[in-house]
Amino acid sequence: MALLVLLVLAAACDSTATPSASAPPSDAASGPCAADEIAASGIDGTVVDSEGTALADIFVQIEAGDGFRGTTRTGEEGVFTAPGVTGDFVITTVDIGYAPVTQRVTVPCGETIEVELVLTPADG
């Protein structure tokens, strides 16, 4: 588990890699997901400003109730991904120029959900 998280963090820091975070599957209400369902599950996210302009290099943290925490940064098009995850997650953005945004999401077995996070400038 620690090795998986370390590999995810190393990939997230590689500017040539597509940002992503991976986590072990969480138990959904109907029980654990099958391996093929986990592979087809995930989060595809975009971070934009209030005018809809994509924001690059925004720190994104993805946390699950079971203690998993993955981090990544958005790419040039404001995109981040977390493939192969299922369950309930809290996604939070962190950037000195923008107020943080937190969104709760549920990723069902076998589905990839799309998330758009809209940031507003930080006060002062």
N, C-alpha and C positions, 0 to 999 in steps of 0.2 A: 504494500500500500504506500509506504513512504517513498519507495523508488518510483512508483507511478506519479505521485505528486511532484517529486523532484524533476522527473522527465517533462511533465507538463509545464512547470515553471521555467525550465531551461528552454523549451520551445517558445514560450511566451516572450522570453527575453531576446530571442533570435530575430533580428529585424527582417530577415528574409523569409521567416516562417509565417504562415497564416496564424493569427492569434487564436488560441483555443484553450479550453480547460476540459479535463476529463474527470469523471468521478465514478465510483462503483454505483451500481443501480441501487435505488432506494426501494423499499417495499411499497408498492402502490396499494390502494385499497383492495384490489382484487388479488393481491399476492405478488411475488417476485416476477419479473419479466424474464422471458426466454432470451437466450443469447442473440438470436436474430432480431428480436424486438429491441434489445438494447442497442445493437449496431445501427438500427434505423431511427433511433431516438436522439434528441438533442435540442439545443437552443441556437438559433440564428438571430443575432442582435445587431441593431444599428443605433448609433448615438449621433444625434443631431442637435443643432441649436434651435431656438424658437422660430427661426425663419426656414427651417428645414435643411440647412446646410450641414453636410456631414462633418463630424469632428474627429480628427485624427489624434492619436496618441493620448487617448483618455484611458485612465486606469479603471478597470472593471473587476470587481470582486464578486464571486459566485459562491454562496454558502448553502449547505444543506443542513437539515436538522440533525443529521447523524454525526456532525462535526467536520464534514468535508469542507475545505475552503480552497478554491482555485482562483487564480488571478491571471489577468491578461491585459493587454492594451489594444485599443482599436487601431485598425490599419488606416491607410490613406483615405479610404472610402467610408470611414467611420464604422467599420464592421468588426464584430467579434463573434466567435463561435465556441460552442461547448458541445462537441459531438459525443454520442454514446452515453448520455446521462438521462436518467428518469427519476421522477419523484418531485418533491417540493423544494424550491430554491428561493433564496433572496438574492437579488442582483443589486449591487450598489456601485455607483460611479464616484470617483474621487479625482478632482482636478482643482488646482489653486485658483483658476480663473472662473470656475463655475460652481454653483451650489450643488451639493450632492443630491442624487436621485436614487431612491430605493424602490424596487418593484418586486413583488412576490409573484412567482410563476409556478405552475404545475406542468410537468412534462409527462404525458401518458406514455405507457409502453408502446413502442412502434411509431411514435409521432415526433416530428420536429416542429417546435413552435417558433414563431417569429415575434420578436420583441423590438419595439422602438422606444428609446429613452430620450426624452427631450430635456436638454439642459438650459438653464437660465444663468446669466452672469452672476457671479458672487457679489454680495454687498461689500462695498468699501474697499 
